[in-house]
Amino acid sequence: VLRDDFRQPPGDVVVAAGEPAVLECVPPRGHPEPSVSWKKNGVRVSDKDGRLTIRGGKLMVASTLKSDAGVYVCVATNVVGERDSEPAELVVF
């Protein structure tokens, strides 16, 4: 089972360059419990980049760069399939 509605979709975030940014996402209810990943401008975000951490649905950017700005989507995945959240914009000024 994987429901359509995100319990908390991410919201737009505006930060100054160098500041940390957090995008929050609570995935839809599902069985098994869905895992959360993120896409930026349609491309999956990797937490191999040391500045990015994905934990419990949150995407945390340690110190934002101009290049982090973009449109982010929270992706909930389980055996049934995957659901994309509404997009959220990260603005870095």
C-alpha positions as CSV (number, residue, x, y, z in Angstrom):
1,V,0.0,0.0,0.0
2,L,1.2,3.5,-0.7
3,R,-1.2,6.4,-0.3
4,D,-1.1,9.5,-2.5
5,D,-1.1,12.2,0.0
6,F,2.1,13.4,1.7
7,R,1.6,13.9,5.4
8,Q,3.8,16.9,5.1
9,P,5.0,18.1,1.7
10,P,8.1,20.2,1.5
11,G,7.7,24.0,1.5
12,D,9.7,26.7,-0.2
13,V,12.8,27.8,1.6
14,V,14.8,31.0,1.3
15,V,18.3,31.2,2.8
16,A,21.4,33.3,2.4
17,A,24.4,31.6,0.8
18,G,26.5,29.9,3.5
19,E,23.5,29.3,5.7
20,P,22.1,25.9,6.4
21,A,18.8,24.9,4.7
22,V,16.4,22.2,5.7
23,L,13.6,20.9,3.5
24,E,11.2,18.8,5.4
25,C,9.0,16.0,4.1
26,V,6.7,13.4,5.8
27,P,5.9,10.7,3.2
28,P,2.4,9.3,2.7
29,R,1.4,6.3,4.8
30,G,2.4,3.0,3.3
31,H,3.0,-0.6,4.0
32,P,5.9,-1.2,4.1
33,E,6.8,2.3,5.4
34,P,8.1,4.2,2.4
35,S,11.7,5.4,2.2
36,V,12.3,9.1,1.2
37,S,14.7,10.4,-1.4
38,W,14.9,13.7,-3.1
39,K,15.2,15.1,-6.6
40,K,16.5,18.5,-7.6
41,N,15.3,19.8,-10.9
42,G,14.3,16.3,-11.8
43,V,17.6,14.6,-10.9
44,R,18.0,12.4,-7.8
45,V,20.0,14.0,-5.1
46,S,22.9,12.0,-3.7
47,D,24.0,12.4,-0.1
48,K,27.5,11.4,-1.2
49,D,28.1,15.1,-1.3
50,G,29.3,15.8,2.2
51,R,27.2,18.9,2.6
52,L,23.9,17.1,2.1
53,T,22.3,14.8,4.6
54,I,19.0,13.0,4.1
55,R,17.6,11.8,7.5
56,G,14.1,10.8,8.3
57,G,12.6,12.6,5.4
58,K,14.5,15.8,5.9
59,L,17.0,17.1,3.3
60,M,19.7,19.1,5.1
61,V,22.2,21.3,3.4
62,A,25.1,22.2,5.7
63,S,26.1,25.5,4.0
64,T,24.2,26.4,0.9
65,L,25.8,27.5,-2.3
66,K,24.2,29.4,-5.1
67,S,24.2,26.1,-7.1
68,D,22.0,24.5,-4.5
69,A,19.1,26.7,-5.6
70,G,16.4,24.9,-7.6
71,V,13.2,23.0,-7.4
72,Y,13.1,20.0,-5.1
73,V,10.7,17.1,-4.9
74,C,10.4,14.6,-2.1
75,V,10.0,11.0,-3.4
76,A,8.4,8.3,-1.3
77,T,9.2,4.8,-2.5
78,N,8.2,1.3,-1.4
79,V,7.5,-2.0,-3.2
80,V,4.2,-0.6,-4.6
81,G,5.9,2.2,-6.4
82,E,6.8,5.8,-5.8
83,R,5.0,9.1,-5.3
84,D,6.4,12.6,-5.9
85,S,5.5,15.5,-3.6
86,E,4.5,18.9,-4.9
87,P,7.7,20.8,-5.8
88,A,9.3,23.1,-3.3
89,E,11.8,25.9,-4.3
90,L,15.1,26.5,-2.5
91,V,16.1,30.1,-3.1
92,V,19.7,31.1,-2.2
93,F,20.6,34.8,-2.2
